[in-house]
């Protein structure tokens, strides 16, 4: 199978072909212009010769006579030049005077007279030897037919020499253009080869490859930027995958180990049905925890791979918060946490179910890390083009070094030298994904020992309804 030409060869051929077409067309155009200039110059000279012939030539007793000063060399030269291609015929088409060069034109006198009567002017005639002449014919002294011509052999020779020299040198010019095109295309494609070679070295174990910008800020620099950004994304993705695999393995291993331990204890030590039942119940609780982890992972994986389709509609975020918060009054009372809700109508475009999940996750997170006697505040404000959801607590807070990682899957902030064992570490990952899918921005402000404040800012949906009154609810 024939190997296709590379990009460098194709660019060189394209460059050479374009220049060749340009030079050939320019040479042809210039030759046409030169031919036109020479022809117009010959016509102008012939017009002067014809006028001079009529001035010098007189008819006496039906015989032509050239009246010029024979002692004047200029007039003598002009008169002799006029008679080189010359014809004079009377009204009966009888030739009175004809030059030897004109005889080679082999013109029919009656036909020439008829042509002059129809359209006087210049005519190009080629003799039997192939020499081209320009002839001017007209009437003189009544019905005398006068023709004066001049040879265009020198003009044709000039045009032929120009064409020959131009197109003879064209192959050398094309060779120089080809060499220049090859060098230029090689320099232009150099960064592409660098990108290609760098791409071959990129593997899951080697994601540190980066290319330096050329500094021209052109398309090739943009390609290098895109390549570097792609490698950055790949590196981040592989890092997250490795971290996710390690975290998922740890989270799944813990309940599996607990289940195995409970069953082994029951197998070797249980004697009564109650002991077996207790071991099985404990194992079922661990299996439920394992099932929760798997379900959460599956749902998050489906969400991040685009398998979860959002059903977008106009949602009153304030009313949705009031509905969700009803579910948290009893848990808040059981933990002796004060739950405050202050909302106003704020309309956004989004998926009601996913927005409800976002609110629930933020509230669950706040209640988990707020001690008894603390306060959790939920607020919805609508101003201008934005609707903000704020969930603030008076819990233990998050240290600054942990804030950049709180949205990572399975990440739990250490507390007192150990990990907080509350939750799966997936709630804030869902919050981050849901916010991104709704083009919202999540921000967090936290101080150790003072509490944490999550803010989700949505783009507002214009409404025509009358605003609902602000509501305030406090409960222990």
C-alpha positions in Angstrom: 0.0 0.0 0.0 1.4 3.4 -1.0 2.3 5.5 2.0 0.5 8.9 2.0 2.5 12.1 1.9 3.3 13.7 5.2 2.0 17.1 6.2 5.4 18.8 5.5 5.5 17.4 1.9 1.9 18.4 1.3 2.5 21.9 2.6 5.7 22.2 0.4 3.8 21.0 -2.7 0.9 23.4 -2.0 3.4 26.3 -1.5 5.3 25.4 -4.7 2.1 24.9 -6.7 0.7 28.2 -5.6 3.9 30.1 -6.5 4.1 28.2 -9.8 0.6 29.2 -10.8 1.2 32.7 -9.7 4.5 33.1 -11.7 3.1 31.4 -14.8 0.0 33.5 -14.8 2.0 36.6 -14.1 4.4 35.8 -16.9 1.5 35.1 -19.3 -0.2 38.4 -18.3 3.0 40.4 -18.7 3.7 38.9 -22.1 0.1 39.9 -23.2 0.7 43.4 -21.9 4.1 43.6 -23.7 2.5 42.4 -26.9 -0.2 45.0 -26.6 2.3 47.8 -25.9 4.4 46.8 -28.9 1.3 46.6 -31.1 0.0 50.0 -30.0 3.5 51.5 -30.5 3.6 50.0 -34.0 0.2 51.4 -34.9 1.2 54.8 -33.7 4.4 54.7 -35.8 2.4 53.4 -38.8 -0.1 56.2 -38.5 2.7 58.7 -38.7 4.2 56.9 -41.7 0.9 56.9 -43.5 0.5 60.6 -42.9 4.1 61.2 -44.0 3.5 59.2 -47.2 0.4 61.2 -48.1 2.5 64.4 -47.5 5.5 63.3 -49.6 3.5 61.6 -52.4 1.9 63.5 -55.2 0.3 62.3 -58.5 1.5 63.9 -61.8 0.1 62.6 -65.1 -1.1 59.6 -63.2 2.4 58.8 -62.1 3.5 58.9 -58.4 6.2 61.4 -57.4 7.9 61.6 -54.1 8.5 65.2 -53.1 11.2 65.6 -50.5 14.5 67.3 -50.1 17.0 64.9 -51.4 19.8 66.9 -49.8 18.2 66.5 -46.3 19.4 63.1 -44.9 16.4 62.9 -42.5 13.8 63.3 -45.1 15.6 61.0 -47.5 15.8 58.3 -44.7 12.0 58.7 -44.0 11.0 58.6 -47.6 13.1 55.5 -48.3 11.7 53.8 -45.2 8.1 54.5 -46.4 8.8 52.9 -49.7 10.0 49.5 -48.2 6.4 48.3 -47.7 4.4 50.4 -50.1 1.5 50.1 -52.6 -0.2 52.7 -54.8 -3.0 51.8 -57.2 -5.3 53.9 -59.3 -9.1 53.8 -59.5 -9.0 50.9 -61.9 -6.9 48.9 -59.5 -3.9 49.3 -61.7 -0.7 49.2 -59.6 1.3 52.4 -60.0 4.0 51.5 -57.5 4.7 48.6 -55.3 7.7 47.6 -53.1 9.3 44.1 -53.1 8.3 43.5 -49.5 4.7 44.4 -50.2 4.6 41.9 -53.1 5.3 39.1 -50.6 2.0 39.9 -48.9 0.1 38.7 -52.1 -2.9 40.9 -51.5 -5.9 41.1 -53.9 -6.2 44.8 -54.8 -10.0 44.8 -55.5 -10.6 43.0 -52.2 -8.3 45.4 -50.4 -10.2 48.4 -51.9 -13.5 46.9 -50.8 -12.2 46.3 -47.3 -11.0 49.9 -47.0 -14.4 51.2 -48.2 -16.1 49.1 -45.5 -13.7 49.8 -42.6 -10.5 51.9 -43.1 -7.7 51.1 -40.6 -4.8 48.9 -39.8 -4.6 45.2 -40.7 -2.1 42.5 -39.6 -0.9 40.3 -42.5 1.6 37.5 -42.5 3.5 36.8 -45.7 4.5 33.5 -47.1 7.7 33.4 -45.2 5.8 33.9 -41.9 6.9 37.5 -41.3 4.1 39.6 -39.7 3.3 43.0 -41.2 1.1 45.8 -40.0 -0.5 47.6 -43.0 -2.4 50.9 -43.1 -4.6 51.4 -46.2 -6.6 54.4 -47.4 -7.6 56.6 -50.3 -5.3 59.3 -51.6 -6.0 62.0 -54.1 -9.6 60.9 -54.7 -9.7 57.2 -55.6 -6.0 56.3 -55.4 -5.5 53.3 -53.1 -2.5 53.9 -50.8 -1.1 51.2 -48.5 1.9 51.7 -46.2 3.2 48.9 -43.9 5.9 48.0 -41.5 7.4 44.7 -40.4 6.6 43.4 -36.9 9.4 40.9 -36.9 11.5 42.8 -34.4 8.5 43.1 -32.0 7.8 39.4 -32.3 11.5 38.6 -31.6 11.4 40.8 -28.5 8.3 39.1 -27.2 9.7 35.6 -28.0 13.0 36.4 -26.3 11.2 37.6 -23.2 9.0 34.5 -23.1 11.9 32.2 -23.6 14.1 33.8 -21.0 11.3 34.0 -18.5 10.1 30.4 -18.7 13.6 29.0 -19.1 14.5 30.5 -15.7 11.2 29.4 -14.1 12.4 25.8 -13.1 15.3 27.3 -11.2 13.0 29.7 -9.5 10.6 26.8 -8.6 13.6 24.8 -7.2 14.5 27.7 -5.0 10.9 28.1 -4.0 10.7 24.3 -3.2 13.8 24.5 -1.0 12.5 27.6 0.8 9.0 26.0 1.2 10.6 22.8 2.7 12.7 24.8 5.2 9.8 27.1 6.2 7.3 24.2 6.6 9.8 22.3 8.6 10.3 25.3 11.0 6.5 25.8 11.1 5.8 22.2 11.9 8.6 21.8 14.5 6.3 22.5 17.5 3.9 20.0 16.1 6.6 17.3 16.0 7.5 18.3 19.6 3.8 17.9 20.6 3.7 14.5 18.8 6.9 13.2 20.5 5.7 14.5 23.9 2.3 12.8 23.4 4.1 9.5 22.8 5.8 9.7 26.1 2.6 10.4 28.1 1.5 7.3 30.1 -0.3 6.8 33.3 3.1 6.6 35.0 4.5 9.6 33.3 2.3 12.6 33.3 5.0 15.2 34.0 5.6 16.1 30.4 5.1 19.8 29.6 6.1 21.9 26.5 7.5 25.4 26.6 5.7 28.1 24.7 7.5 29.7 21.8 6.5 33.2 22.8 4.9 34.1 19.5 1.4 33.8 20.9 0.2 32.3 17.7 -1.8 29.1 16.8 1.1 26.9 17.7 1.5 28.5 21.1 -2.3 27.9 21.6 -1.8 24.3 20.6 1.1 23.9 23.2 -1.2 25.6 25.8 -4.0 23.1 25.0 -1.6 20.2 25.2 -0.2 21.3 28.5 -3.8 21.9 29.8 -4.8 18.4 28.6 -1.9 16.8 30.4 -2.8 18.7 33.5 -6.3 17.4 33.3 -5.1 13.9 32.8 -2.7 14.1 35.7 -5.5 15.4 37.9 -7.9 12.7 36.7 -5.4 9.9 37.3 -4.5 11.4 40.8 -8.2 11.5 41.6 -8.7 7.9 40.3 -5.9 6.6 42.4 -7.1 8.5 45.4 -10.7 7.3 44.8 -9.6 3.7 44.4 -7.6 3.9 47.7 -10.5 5.6 49.5 -13.2 3.3 48.1 -11.1 0.3 49.0 -10.8 1.5 52.5 -14.4 2.4 52.9 -15.6 -0.9 51.5 -13.0 -2.9 53.5 -14.1 -1.6 56.9 -17.7 -2.9 56.8 -16.6 -6.1 55.1 -14.0 -6.7 57.8 -16.7 -6.0 60.5 -19.1 -8.5 58.8 -16.5 -11.2 58.6 -15.5 -10.6 62.2 -19.0 -10.8 63.5 -19.7 -14.0 61.6 -16.5 -15.6 62.7 -17.2 -14.8 66.3 -20.7 -16.2 65.9 -19.3 -19.3 64.2 -16.8 -20.1 67.0 -18.4 -18.7 70.2 -22.2 -18.5 69.8 -24.0 -21.3 71.6 -27.6 -20.1 71.8 -30.1 -18.8 69.1 -30.0 -15.3 70.7 -26.2 -15.1 70.2 -26.6 -16.1 66.6 -29.4 -13.6 66.1 -27.4 -10.8 67.7 -24.4 -11.6 65.4 -26.6 -11.7 62.3 -28.2 -8.4 63.2 -24.9 -6.7 63.7 -23.7 -8.2 60.3 -26.9 -6.9 58.7 -26.2 -3.4 60.0 -22.6 -3.5 58.6 -24.0 -4.8 55.3 -26.5 -1.9 55.3 -23.6 0.5 55.7 -21.8 -1.2 52.9 -24.9 -0.9 50.7 -25.2 2.8 51.5 -21.6 3.3 50.4 -22.1 1.4 47.1 -25.3 3.2 46.4 -23.7 6.6 47.0 -20.7 5.7 44.8 -22.9 4.4 42.0 -25.1 7.5 42.1 -22.1 9.9 42.1 -20.4 8.0 39.3 -23.6 8.2 37.2 -23.9 11.9 37.9 -20.3 12.7 37.0 -20.5 10.6 33.8 -23.6 12.4 32.6 -26.0 9.5 33.1 -28.2 11.6 35.4 -30.4 13.9 33.3 -31.6 17.0 35.1 -35.3 17.9 34.7 -35.0 21.6 34.7 -37.9 23.7 35.8 -38.6 27.0 37.6 -38.1 26.3 41.3 -38.8 28.6 44.3 -35.7 27.9 46.3 -37.1 29.5 49.4 -40.2 27.3 49.4 -38.1 24.2 48.7 -35.8 25.0 51.7 -38.9 25.4 54.0 -40.1 22.0 52.7 -36.8 20.2 53.3 -36.1 21.8 56.7 -39.3 20.2 58.1 -37.5 16.9 57.9 -34.7 18.1 60.2 -36.7 19.5 63.1 -36.8 16.2 65.0 -33.1 15.4 64.5 -32.2 18.9 65.6 -34.4 18.6 68.7 -32.9 15.2 69.5 -29.4 16.7 69.3 -30.4 19.8 71.2 -29.5 22.1 68.3 -31.3 25.3 67.5 -32.4 25.3 63.9 -33.2 28.7 62.4 -34.7 29.3 58.9 -35.0 32.7 57.3 -36.0 32.5 53.6 -37.6 34.7 51.0 -38.8 33.7 47.5 -35.9 33.1 45.1 -36.6 31.5 41.8 -34.0 29.5 39.9 -34.0 27.1 36.9 -33.0 23.6 38.1 -33.9 20.0 39.0 -36.1 20.0 42.1 -34.9 16.6 43.3 -31.2 17.4 43.0 -31.7 20.8 44.6 -33.5 19.1 47.5 -30.5 16.7 47.8 -28.1 19.7 47.9 -30.1 21.3 50.7 -30.4 18.0 52.6 -26.7 17.3 52.4 -25.7 20.8 53.6 -28.1 20.5 56.5 -27.0 17.0 57.4 -23.4 18.1 57.3 -24.1 21.1 59.6 -26.0 19.0 62.2 -23.3 16.3 62.3 -20.6 18.7 63.2 -22.5 21.0 65.5 -22.4 20.1 69.2 -25.4 20.2 71.6 -26.5 23.7 72.3 -25.2 25.0 69.0 -27.2 26.7 66.2 -27.7 25.9 62.5 -29.0 28.8 60.4 -30.5 28.5 56.9 -31.1 31.5 54.8 -32.3 32.2 51.2 -31.9 35.7 49.8 -32.7 37.1 46.4 -31.1 40.2 45.2 -30.7 41.4 41.6 -29.5 38.6 39.3 -28.6 36.1 42.1 -30.3 33.9 44.6 -28.1 32.8 47.6 -28.6 29.7 49.8 -26.6 30.0 53.1 -26.2 27.2 55.6 -24.2 28.3 58.7 -23.4 26.4 61.9 -21.6 27.0 65.2 -19.8 23.7 65.1 -16.1 22.9 65.4 -15.1 24.6 62.2 -12.5 23.5 59.5 -8.8 24.3 59.5 -7.7 26.3 56.5 -5.4 23.6 55.2 -8.4 21.2 54.8 -10.8 23.6 53.1 -9.4 22.9 49.5 -10.2 19.2 49.9 -13.6 19.1 51.6 -15.4 18.5 48.3 -13.3 15.4 47.4 -14.9 12.0 47.7 -14.4 10.2 51.0 -12.4 13.1 52.4 -13.1 13.6 56.1 -11.4 16.3 58.1 -9.2 15.0 60.9 -10.3 16.0 64.4 -8.0 15.8 67.4 -5.5 13.7 65.5 -8.0 11.2 64.2 -10.6 11.2 61.4 -14.1 12.1 62.1 -16.1 8.9 61.6 -19.4 10.6 61.0 -20.8 10.1 57.5 -19.3 8.6 54.3 -17.4 11.7 53.1 -19.6 11.9 49.9 -22.2 14.5 50.9 -20.2 17.5 49.9 -19.1 15.8 46.7 -22.8 15.7 45.7 -23.2 19.3 46.7 -20.3 20.3 44.5 -21.6 18.3 41.5 -25.2 19.6 41.8 -24.0 23.2 42.1 -21.8 22.8 39.0 -24.7 21.3 37.0 -26.8 24.3 37.9 -24.0 26.8 37.0 -23.9 27.8 40.7 -20.9 28.7 42.7 -20.2 27.1 46.1 -18.0 28.9 48.6 -17.1 28.1 52.2 -16.0 30.2 55.1 -14.9 28.4 58.3 -13.0 29.2 61.5 -11.8 26.5 63.9 -14.0 26.6 67.0 -16.4 29.2 65.6 -18.3 27.3 62.9 -18.7 26.9 59.1 -20.7 28.8 56.6 -21.6 27.4 53.1 -22.9 29.8 50.4 -24.4 28.6 47.1 -25.0 31.4 44.6 -27.5 30.7 41.8 -28.5 32.8 38.8 -31.9 34.2 39.5 -34.9 33.4 37.3 -37.1 36.5 36.7 -40.6 36.1 38.0 -43.8 38.1 37.9 -45.4 36.8 41.1 -45.8 39.0 44.1 -42.9 38.3 46.6 -43.8 36.0 49.5 -43.2 37.4 53.1 -40.1 36.5 54.9 -40.6 33.7 57.5 -38.6 33.1 60.7 -38.6 29.8 62.5 -36.7 28.8 65.7 -36.8 25.4 67.3 -34.8 23.5 70.0 
